[in-house]
Amino acid sequence: MKKLFVTFFLLTAFAVSSFAQFEAGKIYSSASLDGVGISYDKTHDFSFGFSGQFGYFVADDWLAAAEAGVNYSCSNWQSIYAGAKARYYLEQNGLFFGTGFRLLHEFKNFNDFQITPEIGYCYFLNKTVTLEPSIYYDISLSNFSKKSKVGLRVGIGLYF
């Protein structure tokens, strides 16, 4: 019983200390590979993209971030985007829930506003570097049935 209590205490102490990065005033930066071969919409069979985010924890567990990225599909660069998002982190397990908006410009003279909910997990490799897989849904406000997209994002995050 004593060993079980000590083990539980050490695991709890480790979990609390490993998620201290979600405190107000911390800075966040990340680079991601989006789509990862499984994103899907009705206009493109296969697509992937690269994105970057830079953010600031405005309160404990609440991140406000700016993002920008490019998407590649059907043998050419398809679109660029820029936007803002907010995330809420669950300190107990590293899960995060986020949503945001972005302005997307496709190179075929198509502009779109999108709402971008996501759910993901922060796996800490050390005190500042994380591996962050997430599932996202880019909801098109101008052409919902053809331009909305579901996909998987894998990123590397830095918490300062």
N, C-alpha and C positions, 0 to 999 in steps of 0.2 A: 504494500500500500504506500509506503514511504517513497519507493522508487517511482511509482506512478505519479504521485504528487509532485516530486522534483521534476520529472519529465514534463508534466503538464505546465508547471511554472516556467521552465526554460523555454518551451515552445511559445507560450504566451508572451514572454519577454522579448523573444526574437521577432514575433509577428508585430508587436507594437513598435519596436525600434526600426524594423525594416520599412515601415510605411510612414516614417516621420517626414518623408519628402513631400507629403501633401499638405504642408502647413502654409498658412498665409505668408506671402512675401517671397516664396520660392519662384524660380524661373524655370521654364520648361522649353525644350527644343527637341524636335524629332524629324526624322526622314523615314518615308514609308514607300513600300512597293504596293500599289493598289491593284485590285483585280486578281492578281496572282493566277491568271488563267481560268478563273471560274466566275468572273463577273458576267452578268447577262442582261441584255436589253434586246428589244426587238429589231434594232437597226444594225447591230454589230454581232458577229458570231464570237469573236475572240478579241479581248482588249485587256490592256493593263496600263498602268500609269505610275508616275512618280509624284510624290507630294512632300512638302515640308511644312512644319508648324512651328510657331514660336508663341509662347504664352506666359502668363503670370497668374499665380494663385492669389485671387482677390480675397478669399476667405479660406479657412481650413476646408479641404476637400473640394473646393470650387475653383476650376481653372477657366480662364478666358483666354482664347488663342486666336491668332490670325493664321490662315493657311493659304497656300498657293500650290498649283500643280499642273501637270500635263498628262494627257491621255493618248495612248497609241492604239490604233486599231486598223485592221484591213490594210496592212503594209504602208501606212503613213501616219504622221502625227495628226491626230483628229481634233483635239481641243485643248484649251488652256482654261484655268479657272483661278479665282481668288475669292476668299470669303472669311467669315468669322464663325467661331463655335464656342460652346461652353461644355464643360465636362463636370460630372460629379463622381467622385471616387469613394468607394466603400473601403475604409481603412482596414477592416477586419480581414479582407481577403484579396484586395487588389483589383476587384472588378470596377469598371467605370461605365457610365452611361453618358452619352453626349448627343448634342444636336446643334445644328448651325444652319447657316444659309450661305450660298455662294452665287456668284455670277459666272456662268460658263459661256465661253465663246468657241463655237466650232468654226473651223476654217472654211466651211461652206456658207458663210454669212448667216449663221444661226446663233442667236443669243438666247440664254435661258437663265431664269432664276430657279435655284434648287433648294430644297430643305433636305438636310443630311443627318438623319439619326444614325447612331451606331452604339454597339455594345462591345466591350472588350475586356482584356485582362492585362495587368502589368506584372510581368515576371521579372523580378529584380536579379540581375546578374552580379551586381555589387551595389554599393550605396547610392550611386548616381546613374547607372546605366540599366535600362530595362528593355526587354523584348516584349512588344505589344501587339499581339494578334487581335483583330476585331472584325466584326461583321457589320457591314454598312448597307444602307438603302438610300440612294440618291433619288429623291422624289422631284420630278420635273413639274414645274408649275405651268408651263406653256404647252406641253404635249405629254401628258401623263402616261398614256398607253404605249407610246413608242420610245420615249426618251428616259423613263425611269429605269434605274439599274440597281441590282443587288450584287454584292461582291464581298470578297475577303481582303483585308488589308493586314500586312505584316510590317511593323515598324521598329525602329530603334529609338528609344527616348532617352533624353538626358535631363536630370533634375539637379538644379544648382541651388 
